[in-house]
Amino acid sequence: MTDPQSLANALREAQRTAREVVVDGDRWLVYELPAMPFDRRSSPSLVFESEHAMRRVRDFPSGWRLLSDTELFALSWAV
């Protein structure tokens, strides 16, 4: 999956299956992005995307979809 079209398709699919979380009136899409070929860590990321910001978390539980909105959003602040 190294060509630009494949990368774009992977991103669209991840966003299509995103979970929506609303925190303090801000809508966040949360989705798991597979490891990309150019990523030296070669690991998936949990992406938190809003109109104003984007966060990427590398260490997240496999059952992240089962977390409450509060628990899930707290992951976006993990260091």
N, C-alpha and C positions, 0 to 999 in steps of 0.2 A: 504494500500500500504506500508507494512512494510518489506516485504521480499526483499533481495538484487536484485533479478531479476526484480521485479516491479519498484524499484527505478532506475535501469539501463535503463529500457524501457522508463520511464518518461523522463529521461535525453536525451536519443536518440531522442525521439519524439520532445522535445523542440528544440534540435539542428537541427533537420531535417527541422523545420519550421522557422528557424532563419532568421533574416534580416541581410544582409551584408552591412557594412559601411566601406568605406576606408577613413582614416584620416591620413594626412601626409605620405602617402605611406604604412601605416599599415592597414591590413585587420582585421576588427573586426566582429565577429558574435554577434548578439544581439538577445536574446530570453528570453521568460518569463518562469521561472521555478516555477511549483506549489509548494505550501507549503509542506515541507517534515515532516514526523512524528517525527523526532528527533529535529526539529527546534522549540525552545521554543516560538518563536514569532508567529508561525502558520500563516505566510503570504507569498504570492508569492514574488518572486524576479525577477528583470530584470537583466540579466547577460550579461556582456560585456566581450567577450573572444577573445584574440588575441594570436599570437604565443608566446608573451613575458609576458603577464599579463592577469589577470582576475579581474573584478570588479563586485560587486553585489550591486544593488540599491533596497531598499525596498519601498521607497516612489516615485511612478511614476504614470503618468496619464494612465487611461485605454485605451486611444486612442494613445498610444505611437507609434504605427505603422504608424500613419498619420503625425508624426513630420518629419521635414526635417532632413537630415543627421547631419547637424550642431546642430540643437536643440536636437536631440536624443543623440548625443555624449556628449553634455554639461551636460546631466543628469548623466553621468558616473562620473562626478566630484563633484556632489552635496554632501554636508555633512549633 
